Amino acid sequence: MPDPDTRTALLLVLGTGAELTQAELAHRLRVTDRTVRRHLTALARDGLVEARRDGLLKRFRLVSGAHPLPPLPVRLSEEEAEALTVAALAARSLLAPTPFDRPLAAAARRFAQAWLAEVFSFEPETESEVWDFSHPDGPPAPFDPVLFRTLLTSVRERTPVEADYYTASRRQLSLGRRLHPLGFYVRGGSWLLAAWCCRDGRVKDFALAGFRSVRPLTGTHFDPPKDFDLHLHARDRFRAVAGDAVYTVRVAVKPEILPYFHRKVYHPTQQIEAEHPDGSAVVSFEVEGLDEIAAWCRSWGPRIRVLEPPLLVEQVARAHAEAARQYERPDPESP
């Protein structure tokens, strides 16, 4: 009786749309011509494979409409299959810069092919036309997948690394920075690494796009800080890299934009503290660092007024004043 594993492997190869000779299939699967011939005979008898003459050669292909995979060994409900299909589409957007993108796409195709044997009210192979997850929070910044793999191994095995890292805000390249990588998270379309920085003596955030090289320090290991929790660490960030201190930020929101704050949470700590009769409100956040939330406040223009902390009030007011001055006496020859 033909080996079921070889049969499945042969169907998967032909499921890619390839048309191959018996010899090519034997070479691809690393089995004998005789083994392939037995499987092709059985598959042709089952109506799954057909042959096409190509001169003196005979090429084999999957019959149109045939399923290259058997039904899933685990039975899924329609809701479960639907959820996994949509989850794979959403995850691909997030994982696009990482080495997981292609394996996930391949796995999703295999699941979809297996589900074709089921009777569902949705069609897995056309779900990509229904959803668009391409920019959930801005396009992901690209980075080197080899460096990602090195850092991922370091996080899992608790191995220190030595890194060359470019800080975009200061336009500065630091060489040989020793880090204890603790975990990854995403903010504002950027993949970030939370790591203990041995130079600064604290946990800091590093954009993966900023790494120029990473060298694992094999033979050594580290213990993460006892009070470190990646999920709490990521929650306290506003949109990107952490700052040096925690701030309570309170802003006055005008009536025309308050509905946005009712239907969208811009930060996990967001609270609508008070709503006034005129439709305005006071909204508060607990954040680390002020640079990112200052940019966010400026993006709302006059529809938001920062109330506290004083440092943020000064930053936003100064930025708006400088922007306004550019329009007071415009120079027709200036860019």
LUMMITOR-261814 format. One record per residue (C-alpha): chain; residue in three letters; z, y, x; residue number from 1. Coordinates in steps of 0.1 Angstrom, whole numbers, plus 2048, in hexadecimal, padded with zeros to 3 digits. Example, Ala and Ser with C-alpha at 12.3 -4.5 7.8 and 13.67 -1.06 7.14 Angstrom:
REM residues 2
+--------+--------+-----+-----+-----+-----+
! chaine ! residu !   w !   v !   u ! num !
+--------+--------+-----+-----+-----+-----+
!      A !    Ala ! 84E ! 7D3 ! 87B !   1 !
!      A !    Ser ! 847 ! 7F5 ! 889 !   2 !
+--------+--------+-----+-----+-----+-----+
//
This chain:
REM residues 335
+--------+--------+-----+-----+-----+-----+
! chaine ! residu !   w !   v !   u ! num !
+--------+--------+-----+-----+-----+-----+
!      A !    Met ! 800 ! 800 ! 800 !   1 !
!      A !    Pro ! 7F7 ! 822 ! 80F !   2 !
!      A !    Asp ! 815 ! 836 ! 81D !   3 !
!      A !    Pro ! 81F ! 851 ! 803 !   4 !
!      A !    Asp ! 828 ! 86A ! 81F !   5 !
!      A !    Thr ! 805 ! 867 ! 82E !   6 !
!      A !    Arg ! 7F6 ! 86B ! 80C !   7 !
!      A !    Thr ! 80A ! 88B ! 805 !   8 !
!      A !    Ala ! 801 ! 899 ! 828 !   9 !
!      A !    Leu ! 7DC ! 891 ! 821 !  10 !
!      A !    Leu ! 7DD ! 8A3 ! 7FF !  11 !
!      A !    Leu ! 7EE ! 8C1 ! 80F !  12 !
!      A !    Val ! 7D3 ! 8C4 ! 829 !  13 !
!      A !    Leu ! 7B7 ! 8C2 ! 80F !  14 !
!      A !    Gly ! 7CC ! 8D9 ! 7F8 !  15 !
!      A !    Thr ! 7C4 ! 8F6 ! 810 !  16 !
!      A !    Gly ! 7A0 ! 8F4 ! 805 !  17 !
!      A !    Ala ! 794 ! 8E2 ! 825 !  18 !
!      A !    Glu ! 777 ! 8CA ! 824 !  19 !
!      A !    Leu ! 77C ! 8B0 ! 840 !  20 !
!      A !    Thr ! 76D ! 890 ! 84C !  21 !
!      A !    Gln ! 781 ! 870 ! 84E !  22 !
!      A !    Ala ! 783 ! 874 ! 874 !  23 !
!      A !    Glu ! 78F ! 898 ! 871 !  24 !
!      A !    Leu ! 7AA ! 88E ! 859 !  25 !
!      A !    Ala ! 7B6 ! 872 ! 86F !  26 !
!      A !    His ! 7B8 ! 889 ! 88C !  27 !
!      A !    Arg ! 7CA ! 8A4 ! 878 !  28 !
!      A !    Leu ! 7E4 ! 88B ! 86A !  29 !
!      A !    Arg ! 7E6 ! 877 ! 88A !  30 !
!      A !    Val ! 7DF ! 856 ! 879 !  31 !
!      A !    Thr ! 7C3 ! 83C ! 87C !  32 !
!      A !    Asp ! 7A1 ! 83F ! 86B !  33 !
!      A !    Arg ! 7A9 ! 81F ! 859 !  34 !
!      A !    Thr ! 7C9 ! 82F ! 84A !  35 !
!      A !    Val ! 7B6 ! 84E ! 83F !  36 !
!      A !    Arg ! 79B ! 839 ! 82F !  37 !
!      A !    Arg ! 7B5 ! 825 ! 81A !  38 !
!      A !    His ! 7C4 ! 845 ! 80E !  39 !
!      A !    Leu ! 7A2 ! 856 ! 806 !  40 !
!      A !    Thr ! 798 ! 837 ! 7F2 !  41 !
!      A !    Ala ! 7B8 ! 838 ! 7DE !  42 !
!      A !    Leu ! 7B6 ! 85D ! 7D8 !  43 !
!      A !    Ala ! 791 ! 85B ! 7CD !  44 !
!      A !    Arg ! 79B ! 83F ! 7B5 !  45 !
!      A !    Asp ! 7B6 ! 856 ! 7A7 !  46 !
!      A !    Gly ! 79D ! 872 ! 7A2 !  47 !
!      A !    Leu ! 7AE ! 889 ! 7BC !  48 !
!      A !    Val ! 794 ! 889 ! 7D9 !  49 !
!      A !    Glu ! 76F ! 88A ! 7D9 !  50 !
!      A !    Ala ! 755 ! 887 ! 7F5 !  51 !
!      A !    Arg ! 738 ! 89E ! 7FE !  52 !
!      A !    Arg ! 71B ! 895 ! 815 !  53 !
!      A !    Asp ! 716 ! 8AD ! 832 !  54 !
!      A !    Gly ! 6F8 ! 89F ! 844 !  55 !
!      A !    Leu ! 703 ! 87E ! 853 !  56 !
!      A !    Leu ! 727 ! 886 ! 84D !  57 !
!      A !    Lys ! 73C ! 881 ! 82F !  58 !
!      A !    Arg ! 756 ! 89C ! 828 !  59 !
!      A !    Phe ! 773 ! 898 ! 811 !  60 !
!      A !    Arg ! 783 ! 8B3 ! 7FB !  61 !
!      A !    Leu ! 79C ! 8B6 ! 7DF !  62 !
!      A !    Val ! 78D ! 8B3 ! 7BC !  63 !
!      A !    Ser ! 78D ! 8D5 ! 7AA !  64 !
!      A !    Gly ! 7AD ! 8D7 ! 795 !  65 !
!      A !    Ala ! 7BE ! 8BB ! 7A7 !  66 !
!      A !    His ! 7E2 ! 8C1 ! 7B3 !  67 !
!      A !    Pro ! 7E8 ! 8BC ! 7D8 !  68 !
!      A !    Leu ! 80D ! 8B5 ! 7D2 !  69 !
!      A !    Pro ! 81F ! 89D ! 7BB !  70 !
!      A !    Pro ! 836 ! 8AD ! 7A1 !  71 !
!      A !    Leu ! 858 ! 8B9 ! 7AF !  72 !
!      A !    Pro ! 871 ! 89D ! 7B4 !  73 !
!      A !    Val ! 88B ! 8B4 ! 7A5 !  74 !
!      A !    Arg ! 884 ! 8BF ! 781 !  75 !
!      A !    Leu ! 887 ! 8E4 ! 77C !  76 !
!      A !    Ser ! 889 ! 8F6 ! 75B !  77 !
!      A !    Glu ! 86F ! 910 ! 754 !  78 !
!      A !    Glu ! 888 ! 92C ! 759 !  79 !
!      A !    Glu ! 892 ! 91E ! 77B !  80 !
!      A !    Ala ! 86E ! 91A ! 786 !  81 !
!      A !    Glu ! 866 ! 93D ! 77A !  82 !
!      A !    Ala ! 884 ! 94C ! 78C !  83 !
!      A !    Leu ! 87B ! 93B ! 7AD !  84 !
!      A !    Thr ! 856 ! 946 ! 7AA !  85 !
!      A !    Val ! 860 ! 96B ! 7A5 !  86 !
!      A !    Ala ! 87C ! 969 ! 7C0 !  87 !
!      A !    Ala ! 862 ! 95D ! 7DA !  88 !
!      A !    Leu ! 84C ! 97A ! 7D2 !  89 !
!      A !    Ala ! 869 ! 993 ! 7D5 !  90 !
!      A !    Ala ! 876 ! 983 ! 7F5 !  91 !
!      A !    Arg ! 854 ! 984 ! 806 !  92 !
!      A !    Ser ! 855 ! 9AA ! 804 !  93 !
!      A !    Leu ! 877 ! 9AB ! 815 !  94 !
!      A !    Leu ! 86F ! 990 ! 82E !  95 !
!      A !    Ala ! 84C ! 99C ! 838 !  96 !
!      A !    Pro ! 856 ! 9A8 ! 85B !  97 !
!      A !    Thr ! 869 ! 988 ! 863 !  98 !
!      A !    Pro ! 85D ! 965 ! 86D !  99 !
!      A !    Phe ! 868 ! 958 ! 84B ! 100 !
!      A !    Asp ! 84A ! 969 ! 839 ! 101 !
!      A !    Arg ! 82F ! 94E ! 83F ! 102 !
!      A !    Pro ! 846 ! 930 ! 83A ! 103 !
!      A !    Leu ! 852 ! 93F ! 819 ! 104 !
!      A !    Ala ! 82E ! 945 ! 80E ! 105 !
!      A !    Ala ! 825 ! 921 ! 816 ! 106 !
!      A !    Ala ! 843 ! 914 ! 804 ! 107 !
!      A !    Ala ! 83C ! 929 ! 7E5 ! 108 !
!      A !    Arg ! 818 ! 91C ! 7E5 ! 109 !
!      A !    Arg ! 824 ! 8F8 ! 7E7 ! 110 !
!      A !    Phe ! 83D ! 8FD ! 7CA ! 111 !
!      A !    Ala ! 822 ! 90E ! 7B5 ! 112 !
!      A !    Gln ! 80B ! 8F1 ! 7BB ! 113 !
!      A !    Ala ! 826 ! 8D8 ! 7B1 ! 114 !
!      A !    Trp ! 82E ! 8EC ! 792 ! 115 !
!      A !    Leu ! 80A ! 8EB ! 787 ! 116 !
!      A !    Ala ! 811 ! 8C8 ! 77A ! 117 !
!      A !    Glu ! 82B ! 8D7 ! 763 ! 118 !
!      A !    Val ! 824 ! 8E8 ! 742 ! 119 !
!      A !    Phe ! 833 ! 90B ! 745 ! 120 !
!      A !    Ser ! 82C ! 92A ! 730 ! 121 !
!      A !    Phe ! 826 ! 93E ! 751 ! 122 !
!      A !    Glu ! 80D ! 936 ! 76C ! 123 !
!      A !    Pro ! 81E ! 936 ! 78F ! 124 !
!      A !    Glu ! 7FD ! 93C ! 7A2 ! 125 !
!      A !    Thr ! 7F7 ! 95D ! 78F ! 126 !
!      A !    Glu ! 81A ! 96B ! 78F ! 127 !
!      A !    Ser ! 811 ! 981 ! 7AD ! 128 !
!      A !    Glu ! 7FB ! 995 ! 795 ! 129 !
!      A !    Val ! 81A ! 99C ! 77F ! 130 !
!      A !    Trp ! 832 ! 9A9 ! 79A ! 131 !
!      A !    Asp ! 831 ! 9C2 ! 7B6 ! 132 !
!      A !    Phe ! 84E ! 9C2 ! 7CE ! 133 !
!      A !    Ser ! 83B ! 9D2 ! 7EB ! 134 !
!      A !    His ! 852 ! 9F1 ! 7EE ! 135 !
!      A !    Pro ! 875 ! 9E9 ! 7E0 ! 136 !
!      A !    Asp ! 885 ! A04 ! 7F5 ! 137 !
!      A !    Gly ! 869 ! A11 ! 80B ! 138 !
!      A !    Pro ! 851 ! 9FC ! 820 ! 139 !
!      A !    Pro ! 863 ! 9E6 ! 839 ! 140 !
!      A !    Ala ! 861 ! 9F3 ! 85D ! 141 !
!      A !    Pro ! 84F ! 9D9 ! 873 ! 142 !
!      A !    Phe ! 861 ! 9C9 ! 890 ! 143 !
!      A !    Asp ! 85B ! 9AD ! 8A9 ! 144 !
!      A !    Pro ! 861 ! 98B ! 898 ! 145 !
!      A !    Val ! 86A ! 97B ! 8BA ! 146 !
!      A !    Leu ! 886 ! 994 ! 8BF ! 147 !
!      A !    Phe ! 891 ! 98D ! 89B ! 148 !
!      A !    Arg ! 894 ! 968 ! 8A3 ! 149 !
!      A !    Thr ! 8A8 ! 96F ! 8C2 ! 150 !
!      A !    Leu ! 8C0 ! 985 ! 8AF ! 151 !
!      A !    Leu ! 8C3 ! 96C ! 892 ! 152 !
!      A !    Thr ! 8CC ! 950 ! 8AA ! 153 !
!      A !    Ser ! 8E6 ! 967 ! 8BA ! 154 !
!      A !    Val ! 8F5 ! 96F ! 898 ! 155 !
!      A !    Arg ! 8F7 ! 94A ! 88F ! 156 !
!      A !    Glu ! 904 ! 93D ! 8B0 ! 157 !
!      A !    Arg ! 91A ! 95C ! 8B9 ! 158 !
!      A !    Thr ! 908 ! 961 ! 8D9 ! 159 !
!      A !    Pro ! 908 ! 984 ! 8E9 ! 160 !
!      A !    Val ! 8E8 ! 996 ! 8F1 ! 161 !
!      A !    Glu ! 8DD ! 9B0 ! 909 ! 162 !
!      A !    Ala ! 8C4 ! 9C8 ! 8F9 ! 163 !
!      A !    Asp ! 8AE ! 9E6 ! 901 ! 164 !
!      A !    Tyr ! 8AF ! 9FC ! 8E2 ! 165 !
!      A !    Tyr ! 89E ! A1C ! 8D8 ! 166 !
!      A !    Thr ! 8B2 ! A34 ! 8C2 ! 167 !
!      A !    Ala ! 898 ! A48 ! 8AE ! 168 !
!      A !    Ser ! 8AF ! A64 ! 8A4 ! 169 !
!      A !    Arg ! 8B7 ! A6D ! 8C8 ! 170 !
!      A !    Arg ! 896 ! A60 ! 8D6 ! 171 !
!      A !    Gln ! 8AA ! A4D ! 8F0 ! 172 !
!      A !    Leu ! 8A4 ! A2B ! 8FF ! 173 !
!      A !    Ser ! 8C4 ! A19 ! 90A ! 174 !
!      A !    Leu ! 8C0 ! 9FB ! 922 ! 175 !
!      A !    Gly ! 8D6 ! 9DC ! 925 ! 176 !
!      A !    Arg ! 8EB ! 9E3 ! 907 ! 177 !
!      A !    Arg ! 903 ! 9C6 ! 901 ! 178 !
!      A !    Leu ! 907 ! 9BD ! 8DC ! 179 !
!      A !    His ! 918 ! 9A3 ! 8C7 ! 180 !
!      A !    Pro ! 900 ! 99E ! 8A9 ! 181 !
!      A !    Leu ! 912 ! 999 ! 888 ! 182 !
!      A !    Gly ! 8F8 ! 999 ! 86C ! 183 !
!      A !    Phe ! 8DA ! 9AA ! 85C ! 184 !
!      A !    Tyr ! 8D5 ! 9C0 ! 83E ! 185 !
!      A !    Val ! 8BA ! 9D7 ! 830 ! 186 !
!      A !    Arg ! 8BD ! 9FC ! 827 ! 187 !
!      A !    Gly ! 8A1 ! A15 ! 81F ! 188 !
!      A !    Gly ! 886 ! 9FC ! 828 ! 189 !
!      A !    Ser ! 896 ! 9F6 ! 84B ! 190 !
!      A !    Trp ! 8A3 ! 9D5 ! 857 ! 191 !
!      A !    Leu ! 8C5 ! 9DC ! 869 ! 192 !
!      A !    Leu ! 8DB ! 9C7 ! 880 ! 193 !
!      A !    Ala ! 900 ! 9CC ! 87E ! 194 !
!      A !    Ala ! 90E ! 9C5 ! 8A1 ! 195 !
!      A !    Trp ! 92D ! 9CB ! 8B5 ! 196 !
!      A !    Cys ! 922 ! 9E4 ! 8D1 ! 197 !
!      A !    Cys ! 936 ! 9DC ! 8F0 ! 198 !
!      A !    Arg ! 92E ! 9FE ! 8FF ! 199 !
!      A !    Asp ! 93C ! A12 ! 8E1 ! 200 !
!      A !    Gly ! 957 ! 9F8 ! 8D7 ! 201 !
!      A !    Arg ! 94E ! 9F7 ! 8B2 ! 202 !
!      A !    Val ! 936 ! 9E8 ! 898 ! 203 !
!      A !    Lys ! 916 ! 9FC ! 896 ! 204 !
!      A !    Asp ! 8F4 ! 9F8 ! 884 ! 205 !
!      A !    Phe ! 8D4 ! 9F3 ! 897 ! 206 !
!      A !    Ala ! 8B1 ! 9F6 ! 887 ! 207 !
!      A !    Leu ! 89D ! 9D7 ! 891 ! 208 !
!      A !    Ala ! 87F ! 9ED ! 897 ! 209 !
!      A !    Gly ! 892 ! 9FE ! 8B3 ! 210 !
!      A !    Phe ! 897 ! 9DF ! 8C9 ! 211 !
!      A !    Arg ! 87F ! 9DE ! 8E6 ! 212 !
!      A !    Ser ! 88D ! 9BE ! 8F6 ! 213 !
!      A !    Val ! 8A9 ! 9A6 ! 8F0 ! 214 !
!      A !    Arg ! 8B8 ! 98D ! 909 ! 215 !
!      A !    Pro ! 8D1 ! 973 ! 8FD ! 216 !
!      A !    Leu ! 8EF ! 96F ! 914 ! 217 !
!      A !    Thr ! 8F0 ! 949 ! 913 ! 218 !
!      A !    Gly ! 90F ! 936 ! 91C ! 219 !
!      A !    Thr ! 925 ! 951 ! 90D ! 220 !
!      A !    His ! 932 ! 956 ! 8E9 ! 221 !
!      A !    Phe ! 945 ! 970 ! 8D6 ! 222 !
!      A !    Asp ! 95C ! 971 ! 8B8 ! 223 !
!      A !    Pro ! 953 ! 98A ! 89C ! 224 !
!      A !    Pro ! 96E ! 9A5 ! 894 ! 225 !
!      A !    Lys ! 988 ! 996 ! 87D ! 226 !
!      A !    Asp ! 985 ! 9B1 ! 863 ! 227 !
!      A !    Phe ! 95E ! 9B1 ! 863 ! 228 !
!      A !    Asp ! 94D ! 9A9 ! 842 ! 229 !
!      A !    Leu ! 927 ! 9AE ! 842 ! 230 !
!      A !    His ! 925 ! 9B3 ! 81D ! 231 !
!      A !    Leu ! 940 ! 9CE ! 81D ! 232 !
!      A !    His ! 930 ! 9DD ! 83C ! 233 !
!      A !    Ala ! 90E ! 9E0 ! 82B ! 234 !
!      A !    Arg ! 91C ! 9ED ! 80B ! 235 !
!      A !    Asp ! 92C ! A0B ! 81B ! 236 !
!      A !    Arg ! 90A ! A17 ! 82A ! 237 !
!      A !    Phe ! 8F8 ! A31 ! 815 ! 238 !
!      A !    Arg ! 8D4 ! A28 ! 81E ! 239 !
!      A !    Ala ! 8D2 ! A21 ! 843 ! 240 !
!      A !    Val ! 8E5 ! A21 ! 863 ! 241 !
!      A !    Ala ! 90A ! A26 ! 863 ! 242 !
!      A !    Gly ! 91B ! A45 ! 86F ! 243 !
!      A !    Asp ! 93D ! A4A ! 880 ! 244 !
!      A !    Ala ! 953 ! A51 ! 862 ! 245 !
!      A !    Val ! 958 ! A4A ! 83D ! 246 !
!      A !    Tyr ! 953 ! A68 ! 825 ! 247 !
!      A !    Thr ! 959 ! A6E ! 800 ! 248 !
!      A !    Val ! 93A ! A80 ! 7F4 ! 249 !
!      A !    Arg ! 93A ! A93 ! 7D3 ! 250 !
!      A !    Val ! 91B ! AA4 ! 7C5 ! 251 !
!      A !    Ala ! 914 ! AB9 ! 7A6 ! 252 !
!      A !    Val ! 8F6 ! AAB ! 793 ! 253 !
!      A !    Lys ! 8E2 ! AC0 ! 77B ! 254 !
!      A !    Pro ! 8DB ! AB4 ! 757 ! 255 !
!      A !    Glu ! 8B6 ! AAC ! 75C ! 256 !
!      A !    Ile ! 8BD ! A91 ! 776 ! 257 !
!      A !    Leu ! 8DE ! A82 ! 76A ! 258 !
!      A !    Pro ! 8CB ! A66 ! 757 ! 259 !
!      A !    Tyr ! 8BF ! A5A ! 779 ! 260 !
!      A !    Phe ! 8E3 ! A54 ! 783 ! 261 !
!      A !    His ! 8EB ! A41 ! 763 ! 262 !
!      A !    Arg ! 8CF ! A28 ! 768 ! 263 !
!      A !    Lys ! 8CE ! A25 ! 78E ! 264 !
!      A !    Val ! 8EA ! A1F ! 7A8 ! 265 !
!      A !    Tyr ! 8E0 ! A31 ! 7C8 ! 266 !
!      A !    His ! 8FE ! A23 ! 7DA ! 267 !
!      A !    Pro ! 917 ! A07 ! 7D1 ! 268 !
!      A !    Thr ! 934 ! A20 ! 7D0 ! 269 !
!      A !    Gln ! 922 ! A38 ! 7B9 ! 270 !
!      A !    Gln ! 939 ! A46 ! 79E ! 271 !
!      A !    Ile ! 932 ! A5F ! 783 ! 272 !
!      A !    Glu ! 953 ! A72 ! 784 ! 273 !
!      A !    Ala ! 94E ! A8B ! 768 ! 274 !
!      A !    Glu ! 934 ! A95 ! 74F ! 275 !
!      A !    His ! 934 ! AB8 ! 742 ! 276 !
!      A !    Pro ! 929 ! AC5 ! 71F ! 277 !
!      A !    Asp ! 909 ! AD5 ! 72E ! 278 !
!      A !    Gly ! 8FD ! AB2 ! 73A ! 279 !
!      A !    Ser ! 906 ! AB7 ! 75E ! 280 !
!      A !    Ala ! 91D ! AA0 ! 771 ! 281 !
!      A !    Val ! 930 ! A9A ! 792 ! 282 !
!      A !    Val ! 926 ! A7A ! 7A5 ! 283 !
!      A !    Ser ! 939 ! A6C ! 7C2 ! 284 !
!      A !    Phe ! 932 ! A53 ! 7DE ! 285 !
!      A !    Glu ! 946 ! A44 ! 7FB ! 286 !
!      A !    Val ! 92E ! A42 ! 819 ! 287 !
!      A !    Glu ! 92E ! A3D ! 83F ! 288 !
!      A !    Gly ! 91D ! A59 ! 851 ! 289 !
!      A !    Leu ! 90C ! A78 ! 842 ! 290 !
!      A !    Asp ! 8E9 ! A79 ! 850 ! 291 !
!      A !    Glu ! 8D9 ! A62 ! 836 ! 292 !
!      A !    Ile ! 8EB ! A70 ! 818 ! 293 !
!      A !    Ala ! 8E3 ! A93 ! 824 ! 294 !
!      A !    Ala ! 8BE ! A8A ! 823 ! 295 !
!      A !    Trp ! 8C3 ! A7B ! 801 ! 296 !
!      A !    Cys ! 8D4 ! A9A ! 7F4 ! 297 !
!      A !    Arg ! 8B9 ! AB0 ! 802 ! 298 !
!      A !    Ser ! 89E ! A9B ! 7F0 ! 299 !
!      A !    Trp ! 8AC ! AA6 ! 7CF ! 300 !
!      A !    Gly ! 8A8 ! ACB ! 7D7 ! 301 !
!      A !    Pro ! 8BA ! AE3 ! 7C0 ! 302 !
!      A !    Arg ! 8C2 ! AC8 ! 7A6 ! 303 !
!      A !    Ile ! 8E0 ! ABC ! 7BB ! 304 !
!      A !    Arg ! 8FB ! AD1 ! 7CA ! 305 !
!      A !    Val ! 912 ! AC2 ! 7E4 ! 306 !
!      A !    Leu ! 937 ! AC8 ! 7DD ! 307 !
!      A !    Glu ! 948 ! AB6 ! 7F9 ! 308 !
!      A !    Pro ! 94E ! AAE ! 815 ! 309 !
!      A !    Pro ! 94A ! AD1 ! 824 ! 310 !
!      A !    Leu ! 936 ! AC3 ! 842 ! 311 !
!      A !    Leu ! 91C ! AB5 ! 82A ! 312 !
!      A !    Val ! 91B ! AD6 ! 816 ! 313 !
!      A !    Glu ! 914 ! AE9 ! 836 ! 314 !
!      A !    Gln ! 8F8 ! AD0 ! 841 ! 315 !
!      A !    Val ! 8E6 ! AD1 ! 820 ! 316 !
!      A !    Ala ! 8E9 ! AF6 ! 81B ! 317 !
!      A !    Arg ! 8DD ! AFD ! 83E ! 318 !
!      A !    Ala ! 8BF ! AE6 ! 839 ! 319 !
!      A !    His ! 8B5 ! AF6 ! 818 ! 320 !
!      A !    Ala ! 8B9 ! B19 ! 827 ! 321 !
!      A !    Glu ! 8A3 ! B11 ! 845 ! 322 !
!      A !    Ala ! 889 ! B03 ! 82E ! 323 !
!      A !    Ala ! 88A ! B22 ! 817 ! 324 !
!      A !    Arg ! 885 ! B39 ! 835 ! 325 !
!      A !    Gln ! 865 ! B28 ! 83E ! 326 !
!      A !    Tyr ! 856 ! B36 ! 81D ! 327 !
!      A !    Glu ! 864 ! B59 ! 81E ! 328 !
!      A !    Arg ! 84A ! B68 ! 835 ! 329 !
!      A !    Pro ! 830 ! B4D ! 83A ! 330 !
!      A !    Asp ! 81A ! B52 ! 859 ! 331 !
!      A !    Pro ! 7F6 ! B4C ! 84E ! 332 !
!      A !    Glu ! 7ED ! B3F ! 870 ! 333 !
!      A !    Ser ! 80A ! B27 ! 873 ! 334 !
!      A !    Pro ! 805 ! B02 ! 86B ! 335 !
+--------+--------+-----+-----+-----+-----+
//
